[in-house]
Amino acid sequence: MKLTKLGPGTAEPELIPDDRMLNSHGAIIFSLVDSVFAAGSNPYGKIAIGTTTNVNYFSAFKSSEILTASAKEKKKTSQTLLVQNRSRK
């Protein structure tokens, strides 16, 4: 996984899966989404943790297909940060 974009409240990683990852595509996609959440929600000097994650899987990926994701800050308060993640292939 490579982080291709990082800024306050935003992040974008990229992952090119290989054949070993094809039987665990749900875990790979979740890891990609979780990593982009962490990168996008921790730029303020405070450690952020996820309280809820909802992932919908619409299709499986293929080996060598470029997977990307993005995180964008939607709402920030003193105690909470709402981050919307989107992944695509």
JOUR-V988852 format. One record per pair of residues at least 4 apart in sequence whose ideal C-beta (glycine too) atoms are under 6 Angstrom apart, sorted by the first residue. I is the first residue (numbers start at 0). GAP is how many residues later the second one is. If there is no record, write none. Layout:
i->I gap->GAP
i->I gap->GAP
This chain:
i->0 gap->12
i->0 gap->14
i->1 gap->12
i->2 gap->10
i->3 gap->8
i->3 gap->10
i->4 gap->7
i->5 gap->5
i->5 gap->33
i->7 gap->35
i->8 gap->64
i->9 gap->30
i->9 gap->62
i->10 gap->25
i->10 gap->28
i->10 gap->29
i->10 gap->60
i->11 gap->58
i->12 gap->22
i->12 gap->23
i->12 gap->56
i->13 gap->54
i->14 gap->17
i->14 gap->52
i->15 gap->50
i->16 gap->4
i->16 gap->11
i->17 gap->45
i->18 gap->44
i->20 gap->7
i->23 gap->4
i->24 gap->35
i->24 gap->36
i->29 gap->4
i->29 gap->25
i->31 gap->35
i->31 gap->37
i->31 gap->55
i->32 gap->22
i->32 gap->36
i->32 gap->52
i->32 gap->54
i->35 gap->4
i->35 gap->33
i->35 gap->35
i->35 gap->49
i->36 gap->4
i->36 gap->13
i->36 gap->34
i->36 gap->46
i->36 gap->48
i->37 gap->4
i->39 gap->31
i->39 gap->43
i->40 gap->7
i->40 gap->40
i->40 gap->42
i->41 gap->6
i->47 gap->33
i->60 gap->4
i->60 gap->6
i->60 gap->28
i->64 gap->24
i->66 gap->22
i->67 gap->20
i->68 gap->18
i->69 gap->16
i->70 gap->12
i->70 gap->14
i->71 gap->12
i->72 gap->10
i->73 gap->8
i->73 gap->10
i->74 gap->7
i->75 gap->5
